[in-house]
Amino acid sequence: MRSLLVLLAALFVFPQFAYAQTPPAGMFENVTLGQPMADLHATLGDPVRVLSSDGNTIWRYISNGNGTFIDVLVRNNVAVSVTLLSRFDTARYADPKGIAFGMTPDQVRAKLGPASREATNADDGSLDLWYYALPYAWIYEFHSAKLDFIQLVAAPNLVHSFKPGPATTPNDGTSLANAIWIRPSNFATNALWIDTYLLSNECGNGGHWKNMSSKFIADSANNDPFAITVIHASCTAADTERDIYFDTHGTRGPGSSAPPSPLP
């Protein structure tokens, strides 16, 4: 969970700065630092997985044709860091500055100039290039000299100024009322998203969920035959089965940011 480690490191390496008013918004992949997770939940839906470590929580999304993960580090129910990382070696991504996965450190320096700070991580030998845009920093991380990790972080005193957001918990799919929102919803995205969810979420002793069968529940009031996808799953490491409900409203048309009226 590199994004947790890098954010904690940021507590010690940010230069001192001061601001007299709210600084310009730090935004990456449509997530603004300091944004309440309740707003993000309504826009992006539910994460494909929730990760926790040492009291920190990450909401993980899949994006960019499902080739990347977007990790949002959450504190006090607001976003305090956003990380984009590749799901597989061939994942393609380029940010608005033209920085693309697979670039070498020298290629990034050629586009952005000398880094504000460089550091080699002791745990895996990866290289971090930091570029300050105070009160934020962009971190580019390289494994085997290839970029596969981009993170936006805020300086600690800015993070401390973020107002706590309303309590927000992702839906867990245990019932129709708690169906997991997939946004945007379409046939290709839904299939990949559900497969990733089943593989990513553990059960038993190191197992994961396996799709045994599926069915749709229609929302007749909204003429949506694919409103809810129900997966009957079994655990690969335990004698456990369960139904997992996914909210897939809008599969045949533009995705919506929140479920419409309740199903009949």
N, C-alpha and C positions, 0 to 999 in steps of 0.2 A: 504494500500500500504506500507507494512512493509519495503520493500527494499529501498524506498526513505528515510524513517525515520532512518534506520540503517546507511545508507551512510552518512547522515548529522551528526549523532552522531559520526561517525568516525573522523570527523574534530577535535574533542576534546579529543580523547582517544588514538590516535596513539602515541607511543614513538617517540622521535626525532631520525632521522637517516640521513645519508648522503651517496651518492654514486658518484663515480668518472666517471662512464660510465653507459650506458643503463643497467638496472638490468635485470636478467633473466625474461623471459616472464611469466606473470601471466595468466594462461589459465584454463578455467573451461567450460565443456560441449562444447568444440570446439570453444569457444569465447575467444579471447585474449584481455586483458585490453589494451586500447590505439589503438585498431584496428579500422580503419575507417568503418563506417556503410555501405559504398558503397561495401566494400569487403564482409562483412557479408551478405548483401542483396543478392549478387550474389551467395553465398554459401548456405545459409539457406532459401532463398526465402523471402516472405513477412511475417510479424508477423500476428498472429491471431487477435491481438488487439493492439492499441496504447493507452497508458494511460498517462495522464498529470496531474501534481499537482505542484503548486507553481513554475512554470517555469521549472520544470524537466519533462523529457519524458522517458517513458519505452516502449520498443518494446517487446511484449509478444509472445513467441512461445510455441507450445506444442511438447513434445518429450517423449522418453522412452515408446513407446507403447501408447502414448497419456495419460499416467498416471500422468505426471508432467507438470508444466509450467516452462519455462525458461524466466526470466525477465532480459532484458539488459537495464541498465540505460544509457541514451545517453546524452552527453554534447558536444557541438561543433562538432557534427556529428561523435563522436568516442564513443566506449564502455568504460565506466568508472566503471561499477560494473556488476557482473553476479550473479543472484539468481536462485536457483532451489527450487521450492516449490510444494507440493503435490496438485493434483487437487481434490482428494477425500481421505477419511480415509484409504482405503485399497491399495493406490498406493504403489508400490514396487520400491525401488531404493537403490543401494549401490554404494558408490564412490570407487575410486581405493584404498583408505586406509581402506576399509571395514566398513565404517560408513554408516549405513542403516537407512532409515526412520522407525520410530517406536521404535528406541533405546531410552533408558533412559539416563539422564545426566551421571549417574554412569557408564553405559556401554561405553559411549563415552570417559570418563576420563580413563577407564581401557585400552582402545586402544591407546589413544593419550597422556595420562599423564595429569597432572594438567593444567587447562586452563591458558592462559596468563592474562585473565581478565574475570570476571563473572558479569552479570548485569541482573536485573529484570526490565522488561518494565512496566512502570506505566499504560499504556493504556489498556493492556489486561493480565498482570501478567505473560507473557511468560518469559522464562529464556534464555539468550544469553551466550554461551561459546565462547570466542574469543581465537584463536590460531594464534600468530604472526609468519609470515615467511617473515620478512621484505625484501622489502618494502610493503608487502601484509599482509592481515589478512584473515583467514577463520573464519566465524561466523556460529555457529550451534544454531538454535533456537528451543525451545521446548514449545509446548502447551500441557497442562495437562500431563507434564512430558514425552511427546513423541516427538521425533525429526520429524519435517515436513518441515524444511526450512534450506537451506545451502546457504551461500553467500560468494563470493570472492570480497574483496574490496582492493583498493590501498591507500597508504598514501596520504594525501592532496598534499604534494609538488611533488609527482610523478604525480598525476592527473594534476596538473598545468603545468607539463612539456609535457604533451601529445600535439602533433600538431593537430590542427583542421583538420577534414576531409572534403572532398568535400560535398556540399549540397546533401542530399539524402532523398527522401520521399517515403515511401511505396506506392505501387499501391493501389488504392481505389476501383477497380472493377466496375467503372462506365461505362467502355467501353471496347471494345476488346483491344485497345491500352493500357489500364490501368488495364488489367486483373491481379488479385491477384495471385502471384506465390505460388504454393504449392510444397514444396520440402522436401523430395523426394515424388514422386507421385506414388501412387498405389491405387487400388480400396478401400481397407480398410481404409488407411490413409485419402484419399480424403473425404470419407463420414463422418468420425469423425471430420476431420478438418473443413469441411464446417458447420457441425452441431454446433461445438464450436464457429465458427465465427458468425453465425446467433444469437446464444444465448448471446454472449459476447458483441456484438455491439448494443448500444442503439438507439432507434428511438422514435419519439413522446415524450410523457411525461412518461418516465420510462418504455417504452416498448422495445421489441426486434424484430428482423426479423424472420418471419416464412416462411418455404419453401412451396410454393404453387405448383410449377411444376419445371421440369428441362429438359434440352436438351444438346446435345453435338454438337460442331462444329468441323469438321474434319480438319486436316492439311494434304491435299492430297500430297503435295510436299514431306512430310516426312513420308507418309504412317501411319499416326497416327489418328485413328478415334475418339479418346477421348482427343484431344489436348486442347479444351476449354470446360469447363462445365459452363453452364449458368443457374443460379437459378432465377426463378421469385418469389420474396418474397413480403410479405405484412407485415406492421407494426402492432404489437398487440395493440398499444396504439394510433393509428392514422389512418385516412383513406388515407393511402399512400401505393403505390406499386412501385416496381422497379425491374429491372434486375441487377443481380450481376454476373460479369464475373470472372471465376477462371481459371488460366493457369494450366492445368493438363497434359502438355506434358509428354510423357514417362510413362503413366499409365500402359501399358502392359510390360514395361521393366525397366531397371535401371533408376532412376530419374536423370535428368540433372540439372545443377546448374543455367542455364539461358535459356530462350526460344530460340529455333532455329530460322530459317528464318521466316519472317512474313507469316501469313496465306494468301492464295490467296483470 
